[in-house]
Amino acid sequence: MPWSLTGSAGRASERRRAFLVALVVAGLIGFGALALAYSHEPVARYDQGVARWVADDLPSWVQSSARPFSWLGGWIGLTILGVVAFAVLVRERAWLDLGFFLATFLGVQLVVALLKGEFDRSRPHVGSAVPLPTSPAFPSGHATAGVASLGALAVLASERLPSRRARVWLWSLTVFLGLAVGLSRIALDVHYVTDVLAGWCLGLALLAGCLLVRDGLRARARSAQ
């Protein structure tokens, strides 16, 4: 490969790495700030106020519309999407992508479970539209998976799309769905706003971190050839 192309590829790789590192740092800082703030004023008062407004004034059709997005970010939607992605990657023998996919999907569930147990925050008790889950509230697992798991699927799918327009549409849809999944948990009054914001921050950090590891392993494999 000509030196100019090699240098250009190297600079693009460094820019991508710096961008992913920035996302990890920003996500972790955002999560940490929310973890420190949610039990203190004025954040706690804001959380409670939104929860009461949702219970008292949010139209019922909004809550009904939120349910499909909540299912998408829960075990039903993620299991269906995960099984399909797993089958495709195994068929392609894309083992590095499969490892990235499993690390993201399963890592989200493990990290969220550990953090929920650590913070042990109660959920809103002001009139949820659905039965309250028994797990703690902070951070929102749906919001975290809406960014990390759906984002991982978008990464893998976009790398297999030849059209730039198709990739733009895919990422636009993924961003919309990630936001909608998190907002659905607020609309159903099973999470406070800070639970969802923290989930988005955590999901972003997890996704970027898994991408950094995959990129590093891919570069090492190429250099060994």
C-alpha positions in Angstrom: 0.0 0.0 0.0 1.4 3.5 -0.8 2.7 5.4 2.1 0.2 8.2 1.6 -2.7 5.8 1.8 -1.2 4.1 4.9 -0.7 7.5 6.6 -4.2 8.6 5.8 -5.6 5.4 7.1 -3.5 5.7 10.2 -4.7 9.3 10.9 -8.4 8.2 10.4 -7.8 5.4 12.8 -6.3 7.7 15.4 -9.2 10.2 15.0 -11.7 7.3 15.4 -9.9 6.1 18.5 -9.8 9.7 20.0 -13.5 10.1 19.3 -14.4 6.8 21.0 -12.2 7.6 24.0 -14.0 11.0 24.3 -17.3 9.2 24.2 -16.2 6.8 27.0 -15.0 9.7 29.2 -18.1 11.9 28.5 -20.4 9.0 29.2 -18.7 8.1 32.5 -18.6 11.7 33.6 -22.3 12.2 32.8 -23.2 9.0 34.7 -21.1 9.9 37.7 -22.6 13.4 37.9 -26.1 12.0 37.8 -25.3 9.4 40.4 -24.1 12.1 42.7 -26.9 14.5 42.0 -30.1 12.5 41.9 -30.7 12.3 45.6 -30.0 16.0 46.2 -31.8 19.3 45.5 -32.8 20.6 43.1 -32.4 17.4 41.0 -34.5 15.2 43.4 -37.3 17.8 43.4 -37.3 17.9 39.6 -37.4 14.1 39.3 -40.4 13.9 41.7 -42.2 16.8 39.9 -41.9 15.1 36.5 -43.1 11.8 37.9 -46.1 13.4 39.4 -46.9 15.3 36.2 -46.7 12.0 34.2 -49.0 10.3 36.7 -51.6 13.2 36.8 -51.5 14.9 33.4 -49.8 12.9 30.7 -52.4 11.8 28.2 -53.2 8.1 28.2 -52.5 7.7 24.5 -48.9 8.8 25.1 -48.5 6.0 27.7 -50.1 3.5 25.3 -47.8 4.6 22.5 -44.8 4.2 24.8 -45.4 0.5 25.5 -44.0 -0.9 22.2 -40.8 1.1 22.7 -40.5 -0.2 26.2 -40.9 -3.8 24.9 -38.2 -3.1 22.4 -35.7 -2.2 25.0 -36.7 -5.0 27.3 -36.0 -8.7 27.3 -38.6 -9.4 24.6 -37.3 -7.1 21.9 -33.6 -7.5 22.7 -33.9 -11.3 22.7 -35.5 -11.3 19.3 -32.9 -8.9 17.9 -30.1 -10.7 19.6 -31.0 -14.2 18.3 -31.2 -12.9 14.7 -27.9 -11.1 15.0 -26.2 -14.1 16.6 -27.4 -16.4 13.8 -26.2 -14.0 11.1 -22.8 -13.5 12.6 -22.3 -17.3 13.2 -23.3 -17.9 9.6 -20.8 -15.3 8.4 -18.2 -16.8 10.8 -17.5 -13.2 11.8 -16.1 -14.2 15.2 -14.6 -10.8 16.2 -17.9 -9.1 15.5 -19.7 -11.9 17.3 -17.5 -11.3 20.4 -18.2 -7.5 20.2 -21.9 -8.2 19.9 -22.0 -10.6 22.9 -19.7 -8.4 25.0 -22.1 -5.4 24.4 -25.4 -7.2 24.8 -24.4 -9.3 27.9 -22.1 -6.7 29.3 -24.9 -4.2 29.5 -27.1 -6.6 31.5 -24.3 -7.4 33.9 -23.1 -3.9 34.5 -26.7 -2.6 35.0 -27.5 -5.4 37.4 -24.4 -4.6 39.5 -25.1 -0.8 39.5 -28.7 -1.3 40.4 -27.8 -3.3 43.4 -25.2 -0.8 44.4 -27.5 2.3 44.2 -30.7 0.5 45.2 -32.9 3.5 44.3 -36.6 3.1 44.7 -38.9 3.6 41.6 -41.6 6.3 41.4 -44.6 5.5 43.5 -47.0 8.1 42.2 -49.1 6.0 39.7 -47.3 3.9 37.2 -49.2 2.9 34.0 -47.8 -0.6 34.3 -46.8 -2.8 37.3 -43.6 -1.5 38.8 -40.6 -3.9 38.2 -39.1 -5.3 41.4 -35.5 -4.2 40.4 -34.1 -0.9 41.6 -34.4 2.1 39.4 -30.9 3.6 38.9 -29.7 3.3 36.2 -32.5 2.4 33.7 -31.6 -0.9 32.0 -33.9 -0.1 29.1 -32.2 3.2 28.4 -28.7 1.7 28.7 -29.6 -1.1 26.3 -31.4 1.3 24.0 -28.0 3.0 23.4 -25.5 0.1 23.8 -27.3 -2.9 22.4 -29.2 -1.2 19.6 -26.1 0.9 18.9 -24.0 -2.3 18.6 -26.5 -3.7 16.1 -26.4 -0.5 14.1 -22.6 -0.6 14.0 -22.6 -4.2 12.7 -25.4 -3.5 10.2 -24.0 -0.2 8.9 -20.6 -1.9 8.2 -22.5 -4.3 5.9 -24.4 -1.6 4.0 -22.8 -0.4 0.8 -24.9 2.8 0.5 -24.1 5.9 2.5 -27.7 7.0 2.4 -28.8 3.7 3.9 -26.3 4.1 6.7 -27.6 7.6 7.4 -31.1 6.3 7.6 -30.1 3.4 9.8 -28.3 5.6 12.3 -31.2 8.1 12.3 -33.6 5.2 13.1 -31.2 3.9 15.8 -30.9 7.3 17.5 -34.7 7.7 17.4 -35.3 4.3 18.9 -32.7 4.7 21.6 -34.3 8.0 22.7 -37.8 6.5 22.4 -36.9 3.5 24.6 -35.6 5.7 27.4 -38.4 8.2 27.2 -41.0 5.4 27.2 -39.8 4.4 30.7 -40.5 8.0 31.9 -43.9 8.0 30.2 -44.8 4.8 31.9 -43.7 6.3 35.2 -41.4 3.3 36.1 -38.2 5.5 36.0 -37.2 9.0 37.0 -35.6 11.3 34.4 -32.2 10.9 36.0 -32.4 7.1 35.8 -32.9 7.4 32.0 -30.2 10.1 31.5 -27.8 7.9 33.5 -28.7 4.9 31.3 -28.0 6.8 28.1 -24.6 8.0 29.5 -23.7 4.5 30.6 -24.8 2.9 27.4 -22.8 5.3 25.4 -19.7 4.6 27.4 -20.2 0.8 27.2 -20.7 0.9 23.4 -17.7 3.1 22.8 -15.6 1.0 25.1 -16.5 -2.2 23.4 -15.8 -0.6 20.0 -12.3 0.4 21.2 -11.5 -3.1 22.2 -12.8 -4.5 18.9 -10.8 -2.0 16.9 -7.7 -2.8 18.8 -8.1 -6.5 18.3 -8.8 -6.0 14.6 -5.7 -3.8 14.2 -3.6 -6.4 15.9 -5.0 -9.2 13.7 -4.2 -7.2 10.6 -0.6 -6.4 11.7 0.0 -10.1 12.3 -0.9 -11.0 8.7 
